[in-house]
Amino acid sequence: MRLKTVSDLKRFSERIRQEYAREQKLRIKICITGCRAKGSLSLLEKFREEIKNRNLTSRVDVIPTGCQKFCSGAPIITIDPAGLIYQKVSLKDVPLILRETVKTSSPPTYTSPSRGEDWGGGDFLRLQTNKVTKNCGNINPLSIEEYIWQDGFSALGKALSEMEPEAVIAEVKNSNLRGRGGAGFPTGRKWELTRKNPGYPKYLICNGYESSPGAFMDRTMLEGDPYRIIEGMLLASYAIGASHGYIYVKAESSIAVEHLRWAINQCGKTGLLGENILGKFSFNLEVRENPSAFVCGEETALIASLEGRIGQPRPRPPFPAQSGLWGKPTCINNVETFANVSLIILEGSGSFARLGTERSGGTKIFSLGGKVKNTGLVETPVGASLGKIVLEIGGGALAYRRIKAVQTGGPSGGCIPIEKFNTPVDYETLAGLGSIMGSGGMVVLDDKSCMVELARYSLDFVQKESCGKCVPCRIGAKRMLEILTKITEGRAEPADLENLKNLALMIKESSLCGLGQTAANPVLTTLNYFQNEYEHHVLEHYCPAGQCPKLVSAPCENSCPGKIDVSGYIQAIRENDFLGAYKIICKSIPFPSVCGLVCYHPCENMCRRAEIDQPVAIRELKKFVSTFTSKRGYSLKQTLTFKPRLQKKVAIVGSGPAGLTCAWQLSQEGVDCTIFEKEKELGGMLKYGIPEYRLPRKILEKEIKDILNPRIRVHFQKSVGQNLKIEFLKQNFDAVFLGIGAWFPQELDLPGKDLKGVYQGLDFLFAHNEGKKMPVGRRVGVMGGGNVAIDVARVALRLGAGEVFILYRRSEGLLPADPCEIAAAQKEGVKFLYLVNPKRIEDDAAGRIKGVVLQKMILHEEYGPDGRKRVKELSGSESFFPLDTLVLAIGQKTNLKELLPELKVAPYTLSTNAEKIFVGGDCYRGPSSVIEAIGDGKKAASSIIKFLRGERPEPLLFSRKETSEEEYLKKETPLNIGRQRPRTLELKKRRKSFAEVESAFSKKQALCETKRCLQCHLEK
């Protein structure tokens, strides 16, 4: 049917809508665009075949659709009107789905039916605002009737029957629609300029040339809703007086080209394209495929390409609206921009403008990818925060990972750290952070993403895509790439960082077009927000993320603060050389048994095996080796080797893991060490802060005894700042190491905190570990959610408490404690109360605690610097909670600044601006972990040795382990088995004693676990 007037269009539309309203069939919608890569075309045929075989054709329709947005769940199918969504559907799921969905009372499900996998995208879809993408995944993109059913071409009919061209432009201007291609120029203003400029014919161009890595918003719209783009272009053509239009598309986007050409042909047959459209105006439209360069995203380069010339930008003015395609007034807009126009005309500019920010109306589509749980297309109002997009819609970090940043705007965009995730995503705020909106690419980066390598990769892409017309981009980008390559290969000097920054600023200011002007964004933002990563690469030849091949041997040992040869000792265990494995560990750290028990295993967090199932149990393997060799009489003491004495003396204040490690290393280097310890026994936080069920005292005391040797003297009950003065140490020793820990509680404004029965977390653990009796009563509350809080709670249970409650002010998923410790506490009966905070503590007549008044909390819209949601009080929600004991475990701090107020620390050497003073452990970095303290002890010892020799302390350089051809031949296929689990003490026995909870692996378990290792160190 060919429509000749607006009335014809309205009658035709009404007839179609009535027909669909009468339709009673179930609609099984299958994505045939992006999900093709996951076999959706086979699914489509399978559904049709099964429906025919089951005689369901009168009840069920199968609808091929465009992208259904949740790409990480592909292939996706949705079923209307039942409201069912299935993810990761396979051919064997088809009969089950049909059997379930033809039931009249089938409940909604969000799983892969044959595998029972939990649906991961509920919030991903629920939290979006579907305006532009409402048809994608809902209608057959090739069917003009389905588009009309969903109000398609209604905006065109309204404009042609009720509005003059100038009124259309005014409506678009009032909507605050800005170009979605990246620059954000006001669309209505661009249309107005094009209409007012003399010259005929006028041209209209849709820029569908989407070539940023990871960006697929425009392609998805062209594939899944081509008629919406055509309608937007028709409205623009009517408004500006254009007679001919082009949709400029990448030749590689074959599905988009196919769907566009089909839709243009259907519109031509229907009378919605060509001459005398609905009796009002004429407009011809064609698709131009081009395998051209990334730079053709710039409008003047795109025009040159359309004209058959090399795609190179030219200076402006004149702007395309003045002199564009073939010298005629030309309006260029992006795919998404055109997709918004029909919404504005149909719903009104006021409704559209209210949805976004003051300066930019409507929604924005992002292609969310990278290191995040839920990936795909995201549509949110302009101005939604990065946190909402990445952490809520995207679902946050993958298992075992922490989100670090997000890169917006593709390879020309900047990297924004998680501390800035409250930032509203609009043109001005992103520019203020050094990034761009771009066309909408958004790549999430986690702690396994190297920001230096990302900058190098982005620049490599941009440099290759440079058209070469201007020197700053052509030559400057190449020079920047050379510096970044040097940095990622460990060949750079500190001066290179300053040169890199200056070069980036120069290129940003002097390049001809947007490609060159934004090429420096990844460099400048990573230098600004992740300077420490650059310094690690340059000063230590170390890549913290373990991604730069020349600066890493294996991710596990790369992430170990103690720099243990993890892959080496796992390989030794694999070869049944348990003593050899123990010796490898003892070369790096003096606490093999302690670390096998209480290390928080950052090595496991970086283990690549986690990308398959679960990380290798590296800590348990260390524990196995230590236990195995200990039973056979071998110990750390037998691994010590001593160099000749240097006739130098070093004072070590504090005997925690940092101090003891420093003494262990210095004594072997020929230095006489004197340890000054505040308490009556050595061990520091190991001795007094960790419960015995996690760290048995006999094991700790044995390892400390093995560290001590004739070159180490010990003085007890010496507290720096009290009966031990810094000046005395400086006068009597050649160097001083301060490893005094972080023993002081964080200040808390809580009425009643000094009552009887109220303790600080570390004070509680200290008193218990010292052997004091701690009557806790029947009900114990612990305020906090970290590892100290969990330790306190588990100790209280063992001391006879009937009920123990963790009182935590945030929600469950935001607990900072080790997940293994949380799970153990829950298993033992500790109860967790979330979103509550003690308001005040109330006492009885004897001045002892009788309970706390709890204030309910709710999650705030804002995020903290660690990406966790902030909380705020829920007014009127106070309630009394009876307790016999309350322990406040909200963190610790150090008194180092009180001892040395002007102290400044060089983080890569741990030397300070105070003469002879070096620091390390918790007193320097704040409450941290045993292995980090050990690493600090080693680093400080290395710096002290150089200082004693009259050399300048320099950072320890990472040395990549070289692998021989013979070792490469040892690489084996890893076993496809699950992670081994150690035996644990029965629950009823745990409540009555402080016996060790987890046993060591058996020999068989250890050997099985080593064969799960992917042997990353043997990769060439």
N, C-alpha and C positions, 0 to 999 in steps of 0.2 A: 504494500500500500504506500503510495506517495502522498505525503502531506503537503498541502499547498497554502494553508493559512494557519494562523494561531488557533483558530477554532477547531480545525482538523486535528491539531496536536492535542488539544484538551479532550476532545471526544475520544480519540484513539487511546490516550492515557487512561481515561476513566473506564473504558471497556476492558483494558488489560487488568486494571486493579480489581475490577469486579470478578474477572475470571480467576485471578489468584486468590481472592477472598473466598471463593467457593471451593477451592482446592483443599481436600482433607488428607492428602497423603503425607506420610513421613518423608522428610527430606534428609537424606544422608549426603552430607557435603564433604567432598574430598579435595584437598589441595592438589592441583596438577601442575603447579609452577615450581616453587622452591622444593617441595616435597618429592618432586620427581627423582631427585638424587637418592632418595630413600625408598624408591619403588612404589610411589603412589599410583602410577599408571597401571601397574599390575593389580593393585588393590581395586582400582576403579573397575577393571574388567572382571575381577573376582566377585565383587559385589553384584554386578549386573548379572553374571552367570548364576550366582546363588539365588538371587531374587527371582530369576526366570524359572529355575529348577524347583523353587518352593512355591510357585504360583502366587508371588507377592507383588506382581507388577501393578495391580490395582490399588495396592496399599502403600507401596514404597517407591520413591524416586531416588535415583542417584544423581547428584548434581556436581559436576566438576567446577571447582572454584579457584580463585587466586589464593594468595598466601593467607593463612589463618593466624599468623603473627608469632606463634610460640615455636620458634625454630628448633630449640633444644629438645622439644618433644616430638619432633617429626618421625614418621608421618602422623599428622593429626587428622581426625575426622570429627565432625560435629553432626548432631542429629536434632532437627527441629520437627515439631514444636516441643519435643520431649525435654530439650535442654541438656542433652547428653554430650559429653566431650570425652574422647578417647585419645590417648597419646601413644606413640611408639607402636603403632598397629602393624601387625604382620599378617600374612595371608592366612595363617592358621587361626587368627582371631575372628575372621569374617563370619563363620557359622555361629559362633558364640554371640557376637554382637547382634546379628539378625534375630537369633532366638530370644535375646533379652529385650531388644527394642520394639518388637512387635507386641510385647505384653502391654496391656493398657495401664498397669500400675508400676511400670519399671522405674525405680528411683534413679536420680542423676548419679553418675559415677565419674570419677576422674582418674581412672587407672588404665593401665595396659592389661586387658582382661586375662590373657593367658599367662602372664608372669606376675600378676598381683603387685605391680610397682605402684608406689604412691604417686599421685599426681603432684607435680612440682610447680604448676603454673596457675594455681587458683588466684593468688594475688596478682600475678603477672597480667592477667586479663581483667580482673575485677577493678584494679586500681587505675586503669587507663580511662581516658576520655575519648570515646570513639566518635569522631565527627567526620574527618576526611576519610578515614579507613573503614567506615561502617559497612561499606559494601564488600570490601576485600574479605574473601573467605565466606561470604554469605550468598553471593549470587554467581551465576554462570557468567564469566566475563565476556563471553562471545555473544550473549543473548541481549539484544537491544530491548526485548520485551521485559526481561527481568530487571534491567536498569530502570526502565520506565515505571515498573511496579514499585520500585523504591524511590519514587518522586523524581526520577530522572527526566531531564529537560523541562521540568516545571519552572525552574529559574529562568530558562530561556523564554518560555511562554510568558512569564510574568514581565520580563524586561521588554519584550517586543510589544506587549499589549498595554503596558502601564507606564513605561519609562522611556524618556528620550536618552540618547547616548550620553549626554552630559550628566544626566541623573544617575546613570549607572556608574560613571566615574566618581561622582560625588559620594555615592554609597560605598564604593570601595575605599575612597579616601577616609571617610568617617569610620570605617571599620578598623583602621590602624593596621591593615594587612601590610606586612613588609615582606620583601622578596625572600623566599625560602632557599635560595641558592647559595647563600652565605653572606653576602654583603649587607643584606637587610635594608635595602633602599625602599622607601614607601612605594607600594605598587600603584596606588591611585595617582600619586604624583608623576610616576613614570608614564602612565597611560595619558595623563593630561598633557604632558610635554609632547608626546608623540602625536596626539590629536591636533594640537595647536600648530605644530610645525608644518609649513607648506611643503608640498611635494606629493606626487602620485606616481605609481601606487605606493601605498604603505604596506609594510610587511610585519608579520607576527611570527615570532620564533619561540618554540618551546624547547628549552634546553634540557634534554633528557640524557645528556652525556655524563653519566655517573661513573667515575673511574677511581675514586678513592678506595684504597683497600678496606674491605669490611663494611662499605656503605652499599645499601641495597633498597633504600626507601623509594627512590624514583622508579627503579625497575619494578618493584612490587606494585606500585600504583599503575604503571603502564600495563603490567601483566594482568592484574586483578580487577581493575576498574577503568578500562580505557575510555569508556563513554563519558566518564566524569571529566577527564582531561579535555576531551573534545568539546564538551559543553562549556567548560571554562574558557577555552579558546574562542568558541563562538561568541560568548558574551564579551570577551576582550575585543574581538574583531568588530562587533557591532558598536562598541564604545569608542574605539579609536579610528574606525573607518578603514581598517585593513581589508584588503581583498584577497590576499594570499598568505598562507601560513605553512610553516615547516616544523616538523617534530624531529629534532636532531638526536639520534640514538646511536649508541655503540653497536657496531655490527655483531659483536659477541652476544648481545642481548637478543637472542633469536626468538625466544618466546614472546618477549615484549613486541618485537617487530611483527611477528605473526598476528598477535592479538590486535595490535593497532591497525594493521592493514585490513583485517577483517572488519573491525569496527568502523573504519573510515568508509569501507565499501557499503556496509549496512546503512550508515547515515546517508550516504549518497543515494541509495535506492529508496530511502524513506523520505527524502527531500530535506534532510537536515544538514546537508553540505552541498556545495555547488552554486549554481546560479539561482537568484531570486528565492532565497530560503524563506519559507512561510510568507512569501510576498513582501518581505521587508528589506533584505540585503543579500549580497553574494559573498561567498567565502569558499575558497578552494584550499584543501589541506593535503599535504603529502608527507611521507616519512623519508628521511634521509639517513641512511646508515653510514657510519664513518668509523674506521678503525684508527682514528687519529690519536693525538697525544693528550696527556692529562691537562696540558696548558689550554686545550680547547674548551675547558670549562669556563675560561675567561671570555667575556662576550665578544670582544673585538677579534680574538683569535678564532672563535667559533664562526663568526661572520666570514672571515678570510677563508676558512675551511669550506664553508657552504658555497663560496664563490669559486671554489676549485683551486685556491692558492694554498701555500703552506700556512698551517695554523700558527700564526704568530700575532701577539698583541701589538697594538699601536697606541701611541700617546692619545690622551683625551684631554680637552675637546678637540674635534667635535665628538659628541656622544652619539651612540647609535640612534637615539630618538631624533637627532638632527640629521645625521648622515650615517646610515647603516648599510644594510644589504644593497649592493649595487648603487650606493650613494643616496638611497632613499630613506625616509624616516622609518625606523624599525624599532619595534618593541620586543625585547627578549625577557621572558620570565621562565622560571624553573617549573618542573612538573608539579611539585607540591603547591606552588603558588596558584597555578591554574585550577588545581583541585579544590582550592578553598573558595573560589569565586561564586560557584552556584550556591554554597551555604550562605554567603553574605547576602545575595540577592533574595534568596528564599526566606531566610530567617530574620533578616534585617541587620544592619550594621551595628546597632546598639547591642544586640544579643551577642554578636561576634566579638565586639570590642571588650565587653565585660568579662569574657572568658580568659583573656590574657593579662598583660600588664598595661600600665598607663600608656606606654609608647608603642606597644606591639600586641595586637589582638589575636585571638584565636588559639589554635593548638599548633604543636610542632611534632613532627614524626622523627624518631631517632631509630637508627639501627644499632641496637645494643648487643655488643659482642665482647669477646675476651674472657677474662678469668672471673666469671660470675655464673651463678647457678642457672638463671633463666635468660636465655638469649633469644633475640628476635626483634620484631618491630614494636616500638613503644610510642603511643600517641598521648601526650599530656598537654595541658595548657601551657603556653609560653609563661615562663616564670616559675614553673615547678622546680623544686630544689634538686641538686645533684643527688643528695641523699635519698630522696623519694624514688628517683629513677633507678639508681644503682642498688640501694640497700633494701628498698621495699618492693618495687616492681621487679627488679632484677633478682631479688632473693638473697643478695649478699654474696659472701665469699664461698668458694668451693671448699670441700672437706679438707681439713688440715692447713688451710691457707688463711691469710689476712690480706684484705684489700689495702692497697697502697695509694692508688691514684686512678684517675680516668683521663684518657686523652680524648678531647672533643675536636671535631673539625677535621678528622683524617690526618694524613702525614704533615699537613701544614698547620695543624692545630697544636695547642699547648697541652701540657700535662698538669692536671690540677690535683693536689694532694688531698687525702681524705680529711685533713684538718679544715678544708674549705668546702665540705659537702653541704653546708647550709646555703651555699651560693645559689640564688635563683638563676635558672638557665635562660638568659636572654642576651641580646646582642651586646649591650653595654657592660653588663657585669662580667661576662666572659672575656671581653676585650680588656677590662680592668685587671684581670688576672693573668693576662698575657696570652690568652687563647682566642679562639673564634668559634662561632656557631657552626660555620661551614654549612654543608647541606644536611648535616644531621648524623654523621658517623660518631659513634661513642664506643671507645674500646676501654674496657676495665682492666686494670693492671694490679697484680697482687705481689706478695713478697718474693715470688720467684721471677718477677719481671725486673730486668736490669734497666734502669732509667738511662744510663749512658748508652747501652746498646740500642735502646728504643730510639734515642735521638740520632744515633748513627744510621739505623735502618730507615727512619723517616727521611733523613737528609739524603741518603743514598737514592731513595725513590725520587725525591724532588729533583735532585741533581741530574738524574737520568732523564727526567721529563722536561727539564729546562729547554726552552726553544733556542736559547743561545743568542738571542738578539741583543741583550744588554750585558755588559761586562760584570756588574756586581753579582748577578745571578749565575752567569755562566762560569766565571772564574772563582768568585767568592764562595759559592756553594761547594765547589771542588776542594778549595783550601780547607773549609770547615770540615768536610768529610775526611780529609787526610788527617787532621788533628784528632778527630773523634776515633778514627781507626787506630792511631797511635795509642790513644788512651785505653781502648778496649784490648789492646795487645800488650799493655804494660810497658810501652816504650816512651811514654810522655814525661815531660818535666813540669814542675809547678807553674812555670811561666806560660805553658801552653793553655792553661785555663783562662788566664787574663787575655791572651791573644784570641782565644776562641770567642770570648764574650765581646770583645771590641769588634771583631770581624762580623759577628752576628748582628750587632747594632748597626754597623755600616751598611750591610746588605739590606736590612729592614728599611732603612731610610732612603736608600738610593736606587732600588730596583724599579724597573719600569712598570710591572704589573703585579697583580695580587699574588701570583705564584712566588715570585722572588721576595715580595714584601712580607709574606707569611712563612717563608721557608725556614726562617730562624726561630720561629715560635717554639718548636720542640727543644731546641738547644737552650734558648733563654729561660724557658720555664723550668727545665730540669736543672739548669745551673742555679736558678733562684730557689727552688723548693727542695732540691735533692743534692745540694752542694757536697754533702758528706759522702755520697756515692762516688762522685768524681774524685774526691780526695782519697778514698779507699783505693781506687784504681791507680791514681798517680803516685801516692805516697807509699802504699803497701803492695802495689801490684796485685790487688785482691778485689774480686767481684763478689759483693755480699749476696747477690741473688744467684750466683753460680751459673751464669748464662754465657759469659765471655769465654770461649773455648781455651784460649791461651792462659787464662787466669784461674783455671779450676781443674782439679783432677776428677773428683766425684762430688755431687751435691751434698752428700752426707758429711764428708770430712771438711768440705768448704764452709759449712754452716756451724761447725763445732768451734766454740770460743777457745777450747783447749788445744785445737789443731791436732786432734788425735787422727792417726792413720786408720780411719774406720774401715775402709775397703781392704786394707792390709790385714787387719786382724780377723775380719770376716773370712777372707780367703784362707788364712791360716787355720781357722776352725774347720772350714770346708775340707781342708786337707788333713784333718785330725791332728794338727800340730797345736795343741792347746797351750803348751808352755810358750811356744813361739808367739802365739796370739797375745798372751799375757805380757811378754817382754815388749811387744810393739806398743801396747797401751802404756806401759810404765816408762817408755821413752818420752812420752808426751805429758803425763800427769802423775802426781804422786798419790792419787786417790782412786785406784781402779775399782775397789770394792764399794766405796762410798758412791761413786758415780753410777755404778751398776744398780744401786738401790734408790737414789734420790735425784739423779739428774733429770731435768725436765726435757731432755732429749730433743733439742732443736734439729739434730741430725735426722730424726724420724719425720719431723715436719717437712723436711725438704726431700725426703726419699721419693724417687720416681715411681717406686712400686705402688705408692698411694694412688697414682693415676689409673691403676688397674684394679686394685682392691683395697689393701691396707698396707701401710709401710712395714718394712722389715723391722722386727723387734730388736733393734740395735742395743738398747739399754739392757734388755734381758740377756743378750749374748755376752755383753761385758760382765754381767753378774755371773753367768755360767762359768766363764773363764776364770774369774776371780775365785769363785767357790771351788772349782775343780782343782786349781793349783794350790789353794790354801790347804785343802785336805791332804795334799801330798807334800806339805811342808815348804812350799816355795813362797817367797814373799817379795815385797818391794825392795827390802833392804839388800837382797841379793842382786838387784839390778843397778845399784848405785855405783858410779865411777867418779873418782875424785882427781881433779887437776892439782898441780902444785899450788901451795898457798900464795896469795897475792900480798899478804901482809896488810890487808885492809879490813876494816870493821864496819859492819852495817847494823843499825838498830831497826828492828821490826816491831812495830807497835800493833798488837792484836794477833791472836793465834787462830783466826778463822781460816777458811780455805785459801783466801788470798795471801795472808801472812805466812802460813805454813808452806804454801807453794813457792813463794818468793824465797824463803829460807832454804827449801829443798834444792832449788836451782842454783842459788848463790853459793851454797856450801860445796856443791860439786864443782863450781867454777873456781874454787880456791879462796872464797871469802869467809871470814869468821862472822857469824851472825849471833845477835843477842835478841831474843824475843821477850818483849814486855807484855805480860798478860794481866788484865784487870781482875780476873777470877782466880780460883784456886786450881783449876785444871785447864788444860789446853783444849781447843776445839771451837771456841767461839759459837757461832750460830749452829754449827753442826752438833755441838755438845748440848747447848742449852735451848735451841729453838726448834729442833726436829724431834718428834716423839720416837720412842724406841721401837714401836711396831713397824715404823718405816726404816729406821736406821739403828739396828741393834748396837748397844754400847760396846760389846766385846769387839765387834768388827771395826768400829771407829777407833777405839783405843789401840787396837793392834796396828792399824794403818798409821796413826800418829806416832806410835813408838818406832815404826819402821822408818819414818821420815827423819827422826832425831838421830844425830850422829855427833862425833866429838867436835865438830866445827859449829855446832849450834848450842848455845847456852840459853837458859830460860829463867826469867824472874817473874814470879807470880804477884798478884795483888798490887800491880802498878798501873795506875789509871792516868792517862795523859790529861793534863789540865788540872789535876788534883795533886797527887804525890809524884808526878812525873812531868817535867817541864820540857817543852820543845827546845828551848835554848840549851838545856843540859845535853839533850841528845845531839844537837848540832855541834856542840863543843867537844864531845867525847867520841863521836863516830864520824866516819868518812861519808856516810850517806844514811838517810832515814826513810824507811817505808812505813806509811800510815795505812793500816788496814783495820780500822777500828769499828767497822760495821755501821749499821743503822738501827740503834736500839731504842730510840726515843719515839713515843707514840705521836701520831698526828694530833694536833690540837682539835678539840671538839667542844662546841658550845651546847652542852646537854645538861640541863638541870638535874642534879642528883648523881652525877658521875663519881662523886667522892664517897658515896654511901658504902657501908659494909656490904660485901657480896658482889661488888662491882669491880671488875678487873680489866686491865689492859691485856690485849692478846698475848704479846710476848712476855709480859710479866707472869701471866698464868702459866705459859709453857715453861718459862725459866724456873719458876718455883717447883713445878711438878718434876722437871728433869733434874733438879737439884736434890730431889728426894723429900721435899716438904709435903705434908698432908694437905690436901685441898678438898675440904668438904663442899660439895656442890649442890646438895639438896636434890629434890625430886625433879624440878623443872629448871632447865638451863636455856638461856637465850644467848645467841652469838650474833653480834651486829657486824656485818661485813660479808664479803663474798669471795675473798681471795684465798690463797693457800693456807695462810695463818688461821683464818676463820674455820676452814675445814679441819685443820689439825686440832684446833681447840675443841670443836664439836665432837670429833672422834675420841679425843682424850677424855672428855666429860662423860661420854657413854661408858668408857672403861673404868671410870672412877665411881660408877654406880648411879649416875643420873637415870631417872625413869624415862624422861622425855627431853630431847635436845632439839632446839629450833634455830635454824639459820634465819635471821631477819635481814632480808636484802631489799634494797630500795628500788631496784630495777626488775625487769622481767627475767624469766628463766634463762633464755638464750643469751643473756648478757653477762652471766657470771664469769668473772675473770680467772677463777681457779682452774687448775689442771682438770680436764674432763674425766680422767681416770680417777682422780681423788674424789671428785663430786659423785661419780657412780659408786665408788666404794662406800662413801658416807651414806648415800641413799640406801644401799643394800644393807648396811648395818643398822638402819632405823632412824637416821637423822632426818628431821622434817624440815622442809624448806618453805618459808613463807615469803612470797614475792610481792613487790610493790608496797612495802610497808617500811616505815622509818620511825624509830623511837623519838618521841617528842619530849618526853621528860620521864624521869625515874621517880617512882613514889616509894616511900618508906613506911615502916611500921613504927610503933611507939619506941622500939629499942634502937631506932636509927639504922635499921637494916632494910635492904631492898625487899619490897613485897610484889613489885611488878613494874611494868612500863606502860605508858600511854603510847599506843601506836597510831601513827598518822598514815592513812592510805595515800599512795602516790599514783599518779597516772603518767603515762609516757608523753613527753612534750613533742612538738613537731620538729624541734631542733635537735641537732646531733652534737655530741662532744667531739673533741679533737681525735679521739680514737675510733670514731664512727659509731659509737653506741648512742642510742637516743637519751637525751636528757630527761629528767623527771621533774614533776612539780606536784605540790600538795593538792589533794582533793579536799576542798574546804568542807567542814562539817562531818568529817569521817573519823574522828578520833575515837579510840576504844581502849579499854584497859585490858592488859594482858598479864596475868599473874606469873611471876618468876621467883625462883629462889636465888638464882645467880644470873648475872649478866656479864658477858665478856665483850669488850669493845675491841674489835679487830679491823680497824679501818685504814691500816697502813702505818709505816714507820718513817722516821727521818733521821738524819745524822746531825751531829753537832760540829762538823768540820769547819763550817763558816764561823762559828763562835770561837774556835781555837785559832783560826787563821783567817780573819775577815777579808783580807785582800788577796786571798789565794786564787790563782788562775792555773788551770790544768791543761797541758797539751795532750789531747785525747789519744794521739797515736803513739806517744812514748810514755805517758803518765808521769812525765817530769812536770815541775811546777815553777812558778816565778819566785818561789821561796828557796833560798840557798839550801842545797843538799836534800830537799824534801821531794819524795815521790809518793804517789797515792794509788789506791786500787780497791776493788771490791765495792761493797754496799756504801761505804762512806763517800765514795766518789760518784757512783752512778745511781745511788738510791737503792731501795730494796730490789734485789734481782735474784740471781740463782747461784747455786754452787759452782756450776761449770763456768759461768761468767766471771766469778771471783777467781777461780783457778786460772782462767785466761789472763786476767789482770795481773795476777801474781807473776806469771811467766813474762808478760810484756814488761812489767816494771823491773824484774830481775835483769832482763836483757839490756834495758836502758841504764840500770845502775852499773852493770859491768862496764859498759862503754864510758860512763861518767868516771868511774874509778880509774880507768886507763887514760884519762885525760882527753877522751874523744867526746864529740857531741852526740847525745842520744839521738838515734834515728829510728824511724818505724821499722818493725820487723817486716821483711819482704816475703810475700808468699812465694813458695817454690813449688812449681808444678812437678808432680811425681812423674818421672819418665818411666815408660813401660817398654820392656824388651819384646822382641818378636816371640820369644819363647813363652812369655807371660800372656801375650795375646792369644796364643794357641790354647790357653787354659779356659777361655770363655766358653761357657756352657749354656744351653737353653734352660731358663729358670723353670722350676716346677710350678705347675698350676694348682697350688694348694693354698689353703687359707693360713692366716697367721697363727702360729703356735701360741697357746695360752698356758701360763704357769699355774701350777696347783695353788689353791688358796686355802687358808685356814677356815675351818667351819665357823659359821656365824656365831653359834652359841659359845664357842671357845674364845672368840674375839672379845666378847663382852666381859669376859672374866680375867683377861690378861693383856699384857703388852707384848705378847709373842709376835714375831715377824709374820705378816699377813701373807706375803707371796713367797713361794719357794723358788729355788733356781730351776732352770730348765734341766731336764734329763739330757744325757748325751744324745739320745736319738732325736729329741726335740730340737736341740741346738743344731745338729747336722741338717735336719729338715728345714729349719729356718734359714740357714745360710744358703740353701739351694733355692730359696725364693728371691735372693738378691739378683738384681739385673746386671751386676758387675759393670756399672757405668765407667769405672776407671779403666776398663779394657776396651773402651770405644776409641777408635782412631779418629 
